[in-house]
Amino acid sequence: MQEKGYLGIDVSKGYADFVLLDSQCIVLEDFFQLNDTFEGRNELKKLIDTWKKNGLKELYCGVESTGGYENNWYGFLKGLQTTGGIWSSRLNAKAVKSVSDASLRRTITDAVSAVNIASYLVKYPEKIDYGLRPQVQDEQFKEGRQFATSIRMWSKQKVQLGNQLEKLVYQQLPELLVYCRHGMPGWLLKLLVKYPTAAEIKKAGEQKISKINGISQEKAAALLKKISTHERPTSKAIGHLISITSTEVLHQQELVANGKKYLSELYKEHASVKLLSAIKGIGIDSAVSIILEIEDINRFADAKKMASYFGVHPRFKQSGDGLWGNHMSKTGRGEIRAVLYMISLSAVRYNDLFKKIYANARAKGMKHKAAAGVVMHKMLRVIFGVLKSGKPFDVDVEENRRNESAEKQASKKKTENEEKKIFEQKKHRFQTILETAPVSGRNIKTRKKWLASQTSKEVNTGSPSTTANI
């Protein structure tokens, strides 16, 4: 047997599929399956011991992140690392999928997925973290992330139920939709719980309706006036459906609100949360949400890496004649970008530094959301600096950094322009710039613009000179 082996593990609920490859992606142990039980994991240990006896000295294991189903196998293999010669890693499913796409695999099965995982271990060792770097794990964050996942689930359920309720109201009580232009208000949900049909609302009258929290005497009178001409009857079944759906929407709202409050109480004394919430514009809830996503700031080499992780970094693309400007990439979790967006709105109102950044972006012609994106990116860089240094945010220090950065950017831009000019000359050193070339009109304009920018003084590239012939 080879000295190095790569074990791909495709995890499913209750079991996992395995395959062992060597460094040339040749199968050493063909596809097999084990149950996610004590007996199954013990069988895997026996197999590993057998491979070691047959000459295997280094075993690299990979499991995809599958929402928690992989934890038993991953924890078991981590425990075996103490025996020596075994390393295990938790892999991003998207990265593994790219191996499958590059291999042009038309069929995906558990066995194929295990091969894809093992192949990724072989081909991209530099991208895999086997946990060799010492890290301090905070189990509180792990539990908090699980709780945050439940909050996101409740929020989605609330939206789904709200959409269903809106359709029912549209069909049965269309007169009330005028109050739902910015979502269904709480007072309307409470009304529909007690009086889900037009007939019941009319029967309740102004006095009973006005007793519902959020409904004044004037609003009750306006409601009754709106449905006074409503004659279409609503069946008891549909009325009951409207009532219980409204009850469920209120229940999900309460779950979300209480969940966020609980997380805030749980982590408000954490040192990192205190550092972030001291920044004007970031509240306790937002600080907790961000910390639960980041966990350990040392995961990120620099602020740019963290911006990419959250999907707020600009993305630039150029191909052929096409040129796409800098736009937010929006990769990663959308929920955390929503938190950053709300933070940016608050920071622009209450934080002079971010107010200035927003104003400068708007002065350059950016629309509101684009300027807010600039603030989000800057806020993330500030968050990185605060967590990395462990020091509170200092406006004066940040202003000095901004001034230094502006000078560096100006110098960098000048250098880039010079390098671009040299690059363009090198790019065209073996061709004559002709109008007769079969290129697009856009490309002709680009070529003319480049030629017009050239000076009479040639830049020595060490190659044949470019002859303009337009």
N, C-alpha and C positions, 0 to 999 in steps of 0.2 A: 504493500500500500504506500501511496505517496506520503511525504512528511507533512504536507499542508492539506487541510480539508476545509471546505466551506459548506456549512449546513444551512440550507434554506428551509424556513418553517412557515407554512401558510396556516394561520390559525382560524379556526371556525368555532362556533359555539359547541363546547363539549368535546372537541377533538382537534387534532392538528395533523397536517400532512408534511412529510419530510423528504428531502433528497440531499445527498452528499456529493459535491463536485470537487475536482482538484483544481489547481491553478490554471489549467487549460480548458476548464469547463467540461471536462470529461467525467462521466458518472462513476463515482467510486462505490456508492450504495444507492441502489435504485429506489424509486418512490415507495414509501411505506406510510402507514397511518397509525397513530396512537391516540387513545382516549385521554382526555384531560382529567385524569384521576391519579391517585397515589400510585396505583399499579402501572399506569401508562408512563408516568415520569420515571418510575424505578426501572422500567424496561428501557427507556432512553439512556439511563445511566449505564446499564449493562452493555448496551450497544457501543457507547462511547468508550468504555473500558476495553471492549473487544477491539475497536479500531486502534486504540493506543497500543495494545499488545501486538497488533499486526504492523506497527511501524509509524502510525500517525503521531506526530509530535506537536502540531499546532492545529487547533480546531477553532474556526471563526463561525459564529452562529448569528443569524439575523432573523428577527420577527417583525412583521409590519405592525404599526399602531392600528388597532382595530376597536378602539373605544373601550378597552379594558379587558377584552377576552384574552389578550396576549399576556396579561400580567403574571398568571401562574407559571407559564413556560419561561418567561423572561426572568422572573425571580428565581426559579429553579436553576437555570443556567448560570445566573449571577452567583448563586451559592456554590456552584461547581468550580468557579474561577479560582477558588482557594486551593484546589488540587493541582493547579498549574497547567499551562498549555491550552486553556480554554478561554475564549473571549466571546461576549455576546453583546448585541446592539439592537436597539429599537429603531426601526427604519420608517421614513416618511413614505406612505403608500404612493404618493404622486411621483416620487423619484424612481421607485421600483417600476411603476407603470411605463416610464419613459424607456426602460430597457426592453420591455415587451413591445412597445411601439416601434423601436429601432430595429427589433428582430423580425418585424412584419408577421408576428404570430396572428393567425386568423381565429384560432380557437383558444379560449381561456378555460382551463379546468383547475382543480386544486393542485394537481400534479404540475401543471405548467406554471402556476403561480409560485410554487415552491422552487422550481427551476429558475424563474425570473429573480427571485430573492437571492438565491445562491449566486447567480450570474452577476447581480449588482455588487455583492460582496467581493467577487473576484475582480471586476472591472474598475471599481471606484473605491479602492481602499482608503484613499486620502480624504474622502468625503464622509467617512463613517467614524462615529465616536463610540469606542468600546468602553467608555467610562474609565479610561486610564488616568485622566486628569482628576485630581482630587477636588471634589465638590461637596459642599455642605447642603444636604437636602433638608428642606423644611417641610415636614409632613403636614403642617397646617395648611400650606399652600395647596398641596395635593387635594386635601379635603375641601378647601375653598373652591378649587376649580370644579370639583364634582358638583358642589352646590350651585356654582354659577351656571353650569351646564343645565341643571334643572330649571333655573330661572329663565334661561333662554328657551327651554322647551315650553314652560308655562306661557311665556310671551307669544310664542308661535301659536299655541292653542287658543290664546285670547284673540289673536288676529283672525284665525280660521273661524272661530265661533262668531266673532263680530261681523265677518263678511256674510256668513249664513244668516245672521239676524237682520242685517241690512237688506238682504233680498226679501226676507219675509215682511219687513216693514214696508218695503217698496211695493209689494203686492197687496198688502192688507191695509196699511196706514200711510199712503204716499204723502199725505199732508204734513206729516211730522218730519219728513226728510230735510226740510228747510233748516232744522236744528242740527243736522249731521254733516254739515259741509267740512268740518274739521274733526271728524270722528264722532262717535256717538257719546254724548255727555252722560255723566253718572246719574243725573237727576232723571233723564229720559229712561235709562235702564231700570231704575227703581220704579218709575211709573209703570213700565211694561211688565214688571214682575207682578204687580198688584192688579193692574187693569190692562190686559194685553189686547183688547179689542176696542173698536170705536164705541160700540154699544155700552161696554162696561165703563169707559171713560165718561161718556155722557151721563150714565146712571150715577156715577160717583159724585159728580157735580164739583163746583168750584171749591167748596169748603173742605171736602176730603182730599182733593188733589193738592191743594195748597199746604196740606200738612206734611207732604213728602219733602224731605230735606233737599233744598236747592230750587224749589218751585215757590215763587211768591204768589200773592193774590192776583197780581196783574198778569203774570205768566200763565196762571191757571185759566184766567178769563180768555187770554189769547189762544190757548190750546183748544178750549171748548169752541171758540169761534171758528177756528180752522177746520175742525171736524164736524161742524154743525150741518154741513151739506152732505156729509158722508152717508151713503145709503147702502153700500155693498155689505152684506152680512159676512161675518167671519165664523167659520165652524168652531165648535168646541175643541176639536183636535188641534187645529192650527193655532187657536188662542192659547192652548196649553203648551204647544211647542214654542211659541213666542215667549211665554212666561219662563219656562225652564231654561231656554237658551239665554235669556237676559240674566237669569240667576247665575248661570255658569260663567258668563262673561264677567260679571261682578266678582265671582269667586276667583277667577284667574287673575283679575286685577289685584285682588287682595293678596293672593299668593305671591305675585311679583313684588308688590310693595313691601310686604313683610319679609320676603326673602332678601331683598336689597338692604332693608333695615338691619336684619340679622347679620349679614356679612359685614356691614359697616361697624356694628357693635363688636364683632369678633376681631376685626383687624385694626380698629381705629388707634390702638396704642402701639401698633407695630412701627418700628423706627422708620422704615421706608415710606409708609403711609403718611407719617407725620411730616417727613421731608417734602413730599409732593403736595400735600394739602396746604402747606405754608406758602405755596406759589399762588398768587392772586389769579383766580379763574378756575382752579382745581378744587373741587369739593371732596369730602370724605368718600362719598359713593364712587366718584370717578377715580380717585386715587386707588381705592381698593380694586376696582375693575382692572386698572392698568397693572398694578403689582401682581395680581393673579395671573395675568397674561405673561408678564416678564419673568416672574419668579426670581431668577438669579441674573443680575445685570451682567455678570461675567460670561454669560452665554454668548454675548455679542462682542465682537472684536472692536467695533467702533459704532458711532451713531448712525453711519450710513447703513450698516448691516441691520440695525434695529429698525430703521425706517423702511428697509426692504421687507423685513418680517411683517410689519404692520401694513404694508402696501400703500404708504403715503409718499414714496419716492417718485420722482419724475421719470417717465419712460420716453426715450427718444428712439425713433426708428427711421432709417433711410434705406431704401432699396431701389436700384435703378433710377428712374426719374421721380419716384415717389419720395416725399419728405413729410414725415409726421412730426409735429411739434412735441414739446414736453407736456405730457399729461400724467396725472396721478395713475399709478399702475393698478391700484385697487385689488392687489393680490392679498391672500390671507383672509382673516375673519372680518366680515363686514361690521359685526357688532362693535368691535373695538374702535373702528374708524368712526362709527356713530358717536361713541363716547368722546373721542378726540374732537369731533366736529362741534359738539355741544360745549366742550371745554374752550374751543377757539372762540365761539360766540361770546362766552362769558369773559374770556381774557381780553378780547377787543374792547369790552365795555369798562372793565375795571383795572386793567394792567397797562400802564403807559407804554411799556416796551412793545407789547403786541399791538397796541393801538397804532403805534407808529409804523410797525411792519405792515399792518393791514392798509393803512393810508397810503404808504409808498406803493404797494401792489396795485391799489385802485388807481393811483395817479399814473401808473404805467399802462392803464387801459384794461386791466383785468376786471372781469365781472365778479360779483360777490362770492360765488362758490369757489372760483379759482383763487381769489385772494384769501379766502378762508383756508384753502388747501396749503397755501404758503405759511399761514399761521400754524396750522396743524403740524407741518414739517418742522418748523422752528420749535414749537412746543415739545415735540418728541426729542429734539436735540438737547433742549434744556433739561428734560426729564433724564436723559442719558447722563448728562454731565453731573446733575445733582446726585443721582444714585451711585454713579461711579466714584465720585469724590467723597460722598457721605456728608457733604456740607450743604447748609441751607442756600437757597437761591439768593444771589446778590445782584441787584439791578446794575450797580456800577461796574462790577466785574464783567457782566454780560455785555454792557455797552462798550467797554474797552475791547473785549473780544470781537465784537461786531466791527469796530473801527479797524482793528488789525486784520480781520478777515476781508474787509472791503479793500484794503491796500493789497493784500495778497491776491485777491480775485482780479484786481486791475492789472497787476503784474503778470498773473497767469494768463489773462485774456490776451495781453500783448504778445506773450511768448507763443500762445496757441495760434494767433493770427500769422505770426512769422513762420511757424512750423507748417501751417496749412498752406501757405504760399509755396514753400519748398516742396511739400507733398504733391500739390497740384502740378508743379513743373515736372517732378519725377514721374507722376502718373502719365503725363502726356509726352514723355521724352522720346518715345518710339513712334509717334504718330503726328500727322499734320492736322491742325484744327480746321476742318473743312465744313462749309455749309452743305456740301453735297453728300456728306455722310448720312446714312439712313437712320437718323435719330429723330426723336420727337421734337416738336416745337419748343417744349419746355426745356429740353436739353440744349437746344441751340441758344436759347436765352441765357442759360447758365454758362455756356462756353463764352458767349460774347461778354458777359459780365466779368468773367474771370480774366479774359484778355484785356478788358478795359482797366482792370485793377493792377495790371502789370506795369512796372516802371521800365524806363529805358535801360536801367542797370540790371543785367542778368545775374541771377543767383547761381553760383557755381555748384552744380550738383554732381559733378564728376561724370556726367553722361552727355550724350549728344544734345545740342541745344534744340529747343522747341521752335519750330517755324510756324508762325501764324499765317494762314492763307485764307482770310475771309474777305 
